[in-house]
């Protein structure tokens, strides 16, 4: 019998994810993705005031709080057909943009870089040579020999103590690490710098939303009154702080994140030839220059790419019940219409039906249900969502800045556009869109300042708070492009209360199991695409591809029985 590798839980992600790989020798034959947590927010929201939904929906995840809040308020606004003021849209764009930039930088350095960077090997680096390398890549000021010497000493203290702390449990010394010691030391230094950087840039959310995580939102606009003469509103001092945050973001992206991505990628160019999988990409669209009702103004265009064909973009409609459906054939849920039915979110059901083996278990019975994830499909096709999908959509639709930046990066790496269809292409796309967003942040902020100077300080549509004007029944789809991909919240309102609420999160699109037709999800298909393991006891290659999606499985709560006891526990085995 061929070997089956089980990684449970996958670490350096948000939430609990189990990956099983059925090996064909040292090559991955079949892969299976299992979400080992279940989400229950939809049930909690039924019967509540739709204007309060965002506060609950935000708690779907402790990291992606902003995006669920935005999707939720947009769902209500769509159902009630309300526009928001221009200032509110710009502030939302700035908050979303800040979420992206913060999230992508944190992902690269703290969740994904250690798949490519051998931390312990950095101890062999020459600080002077490291300084010369860093200064050849950018003008980032913290690049002196003394600085890297101090970083090397801090790292040595970690290693010599026998307690690696934040660098524990890595596959250090694995033969698939290819960076020279100096590049490893430079990356470790930037890892530590990013920890400090992220603490400062999240201030934008606190200024506009009162706090981070879980910033405050408001159906009909934003909870950010503008009054330059008030100490309790958005005033000149706070606007100056926003400018400082944007400047700090752009400097780090331009002088650290982008150069580091290029440096790392240049040593792993073989990873531009594996890990794609599906070849189908979906994007809802987001970040309008005007309003959500004007998709032509979106920075991220909506659409679907099938079979890598960048010459044709298919239109997507979130309200069309023939386009988006969720399946549970291999999920621990049950539909009233049966296990093989597909349901649009307006008609979605959340009926838990665990039929798996009693934990702990050696392996999944993949012929049966094996995940708490459902299987979303667009016209019955499995799709990938996320940064790669967005960059490809912008490229396909002729977005000038995207084409120029992608062309420049690919030229430096001596790679064709097809190289983006890969594990490292997914990572590079995340960096590209971070650069595009960091530059666009300044444009949004300049527009906000211009509006304020012209006397326009309105941030809220008061009409929404008149329930007497609401229809007896309505429904809406609130969508956005979260950092990890297409996020949708669907709401049905009856008699001014929530009658049904369903959310399809990016990691459900990507991490979902096989569907009723046996089609693999994006994670599964990517691992089945040209993955040979150098050491099956240290499956670094699997982690590289899974982390390239930036999994967030925390859109769930622990499954409990009626007495409140956990039914599933996760153990790490040696």
Secondary structure by P-SEA (a helix, b strand, c coil): cbbbbbcccccccccbbbbbbbcccccccbbbbbbccccccccccccccccaaaaaaaaccccaaaaaaaaaaaaaaaaacccccaaaaaaaaaaaaaaaaaaaaaaaccccccccccccccccccaaaaaaaaaaccccccccaaaaaaaaaaaaaaaaacccccccccccccccccccaaaaaaaaaaaaaaaaaaaaaacccccccccccccccccccccbbbbccccccccaaaaaaaaaaaaaaaaaaaccaaaaaaaaaaaccccccccccccbbbbccccccccccccccccbbbbccccccccbbbbbbccccccbbbbccccccccccccccccccccccbbbbbccccccccccccccccccbbbbbcccccccccaaaaaaaaaaacaaaaaaaaaaaaaaacccccccccaaaaaaaaaaaaaaaaaaaaaaaaaaaaaaaacccccccccccccccccccbbbbbbccccccbbbbbbbbccccccbbbbbcccccccccccccccccaaaaaaaccccccccccaaaaaaaaaccccccccccccccccccccbbbbbcc
